[in-house]
Amino acid sequence: MPVNANETPGKRTISVAHSPDSDDAFMFYGLATNKLETPGLKFEHTLKDIQTLNEDAKNGVFDVTAVSFHAYAYIADKYALLPHGASIGDKYGPIVVSKEPRKASEIGKMKIAVPGELTSAFLALKIYNADFEHVVVPFDEIIDTVLKGDVDAGLLIHEGQLFYHQLGLYKVLDLGEWWHEKTSLPLPMGGNVIRRDLGPELMKEVSKYLHASIAYSMENREDALAYAMQFARDMQPELADRFVAMWVNDLTLDYGDRGREAVRRLLDEGHKAGVIPHKVQIDFVE
């Protein structure tokens, strides 16, 4: 659904797509609400779920889009990574949950509901253990699928990570904790990418404004959070605040060396595990 799509004569329109998750909406607050001056450019925003964005990116639908890092493996020829806007969990990440207490060592024998085969959560779980059976379920239906007993476990992304235990579910594995133990690195989930055919100068200019939007949101946290709440799927404000704090952090404003290494390591491990069929060349807009 378009947001702030007013035509402005004489300005180049840049199409921007991201998910309606509160952390994504929070990041784009400055641009989406015209809080920032963007001479010569107009940003047109579209909101879609992350699995749809991953598929759209394969076809180069948007100039700038949020994608899962797993999906980036298949669009690196069309898009470069922006050096900001990432959702990276440091010692936390997607969680495998079950209706009854289960051990992580049992994952290979489970049927697990996953939010999409191009999600980074699915990639990380396949790196952990590739032997499980899976069924793709919309991310916001996974908890109900587990509670109904239709699957042995569910792979939770988004805010379900924060309240699954209140519903009587049990943690089988936190992939962020496991990844940190394995690599000493944070676990990258998603980032923003930009079409290469915009050319180096325009890519840098767009990158500058998107960085400014994230910084503006972090400096005006209360207002940005209020804006993000309209997309928060009936989440309580305190829960949305916790969720945003988890996924909008210093690594969001700039990956830094550690964040960049984490992305490379995730995609390399995915290739070694046979999940990604080719070596991925990672390029950041500098």
N, C-alpha and C positions, 0 to 999 in steps of 0.2 A: 504494500500500500504506500503510495507516494506521500511524502511529508515535506512541506515547505517547497512546493514545486512551482513557484511563481516564475514566469518567464521574464527575463530582464534583457532588453535589447543591448547588443554590443558586448555581451558577456559570453564566454565559453562555458557551456554546461558540462559539469563533471558528474557522472552518475555514480552514486555511492550506495552500496548495499551492506546491510548488517542484520544481525538477528534482533528480535524484540526482547532479548534477555536484558535484564536491568543493567548488567555491566557494560554491554555494548551501547545501549541507549545513553548511559552515563557518559561514556567516552565522547560521543558525538553531539552532546548537548550544545556546546558552543557553536558548532556549525549549523546544526539543525534548527536553532532558534535565532539565527542571525546575530549572535553576540559578537562575532568577529568580522572585521573588515577583510574582504577577499577581492581586492581589485582585479577586474578582468575575468573573474571566475564566479560561476554560480553552481552551488552544490545541490543536486537533486537526490533526495534520500528515499530508499526503498527498504522495507523491512520484510524479511523472509526467514524461515527456520534454517538452521545451519546446514542440514542435509540438502535442502533445496539450493542453498547458496553454493555448496560444493559442486552440485551438478551443473548449475548455471555457469560456474567458473570454467568448466570444461569447454563451454561454448563461447567464452569471452563476453558474456552478456553485459557486465558492468565494468566501468573504468576502474573503480576501486571497490573491493569487496572483502568482507570477512570470510575466511575459510578455515577449515581444520588443517593443521599441519600435515596430516596424512594425505588430504586432498591435494596439497601443494605438490606432492610428488608427481601428480598427473597433469599439472597446469604450469609447471616451471618454464615451459617454452613460451607461454603467453604472458605470464605475470612475474614480476619481481616482488620480493618482500619489502614492505615498508619497515623502517627501523624502530617503529613504535606501534602501539595498539595491540600488543600481544596479551593473551590470557595465559599466564604461566604460574603454576602452583609450586611453591617451594615447600616440599615435604608433605604435600597433600594433593589430592587429585580425584579422579573418578573412583567410585567405590562399588565393588561387587557386594550385593546384599542378598540375603536369603530369608525364607520364612522360618526355617528352623536353623539352629546353630550348625554351621558347616566349616570345615577347614579349607584353607587355601590350597592345600595339597590335593583336594578333591576336584578342583576346577576342571581338570582335563576330562572328567567323567560327567560333567554337568551340561544341561541345556540352559543357555543363558540368553535372556532378552537384551539386545544391544540397540543403541539409538541410531545406528547407521554404519555401513561398512567402510565409509570414507572418514569417519570420525577418528580423531587421535586417540580417544578412549579405546575404541576397538583395536586400533593398531597396538597400543600399549599392552592390552590384554593378550593379544596374539603373540607378542614378544614374550610375555610372561609364560604363557602356555598355549600352544596352538591347537591342542587336541579337543577343545570343548566344541559342542554343537551350539549353533546360535540361530536365533530368529530375530529379524529386525522389527522393532516396535517403536512407534513415536515416543520420543523421550519422556513426554508428560504422561504416558500410559504405562510406563515400565513398572512403577510401584504397584499399580492395580493388578498388572499381569502376574507379578510375584505373589501378591496377597491371594489371588484366586487359585494359585497352585498350578497355573498353566506352564510354568517353567521352574527350573530348580533355583535359578538366581537371576538377578537383573543388574545391569551395568548402569549406574546412575551418574548422570552429568547434571549440571545446573543445580537449582536450589534443593532438590531432593536429597543431596548430600548432607544437608543441614538438619533434616527432620525425620529421616527414615526410621530412626530408633524410636521416635514417639509413636510410630505405627506398629511397633512390635517386630520390626525387621532386625536382622543381625548382620553385622559387618563380617564379610568373608575376607576381603582384601581391599586395602587402600592402595591404588596403583601409584599414587604420588609418594607414599612412604616407601613402597618397594623400589621404585625407580631411584629415589635418593640413596637408599642403601646400596643399590647396584652401581650407581654412577657418581654419587655425590653431587648431582646436578638437579635443578628443578625440572618439573615435567611440563613441557609446552603443549598446550591444547589447541589454541587458535591464534591467528594473526591476520593482519590486513595486508592485502596485496594490490598492486597497481599494474595496469596493462603496459607492457613494454612498448607497444606501438604509439603511445603518447609522446615518446621521445624523451631524452634525458632531461632537458630543461623543464618541461612541463611536469614530469614525474617529480623532480626536486621541488618545484613550486607547490604542487599538491601536497607533497609530504610535509612541507613547512606548515601548511595550514592545518593539516590533521594533527600534527604534533601540538600546535597551538590550541586546538580544541580540547585535547586531553589535558593539557596543562591548565586551561581555563576551568575545566570541570573539577580538577583536583583542588584548585584555588577557591572555587565556589561550590564546595561539596554539597551543602544543604540544598541549594537551588537545583543543582544537577541531579541530585537524588530524587527530588520532588518531580522533576521532569521524567526521570527513568521509571518512576512508580506507575505511570499510566500504562506501561507495557509489562508490568511485573506479575501478570497472571494471578491477581488477587493475593499476592504475597503481603504479609504484614510488613510495615515499614522497617521494624527492627531486623527482620529476617533479610529484607532486601539490602539493608545497610551492611549486614555481615557478609552477604554474598558479594556485594560490590567490593568490600574491603579485601576479600580473598583474591579477587581476579583483576582488580585495578590497583596496581602497586608500582613501586619504583621500576620494575622490569617492564611495565606497560609504557612508561614514558620513554624508556630507552632499554633495549635488550641488554646492552653491555656485552662484554666478552663472554660472560657466563651464560647469558640467555642465548646468545648465538651458538655457542658450543652445545647447549642443550638441544637446540633444534637439529643441528647436524648429527648429534649422537642418536636422537630418536629416529631420524630417517635412515641413518646408517644401520642401526640395529634392526629396523624394519626390513631393510634389504637383506641383511645377513640371515634373518629368520625366514626369508622367502615370501614375506607378505607383500613387499614392494618388489616388483620384478627387475628393477633397474636401479643403478646408482643415481642419486639425485644431486644435481648441481644447485647449490643455494646461493642466490644473489640478493643482496640488500641494496636498496636505493641509498646512496651516500650523499 
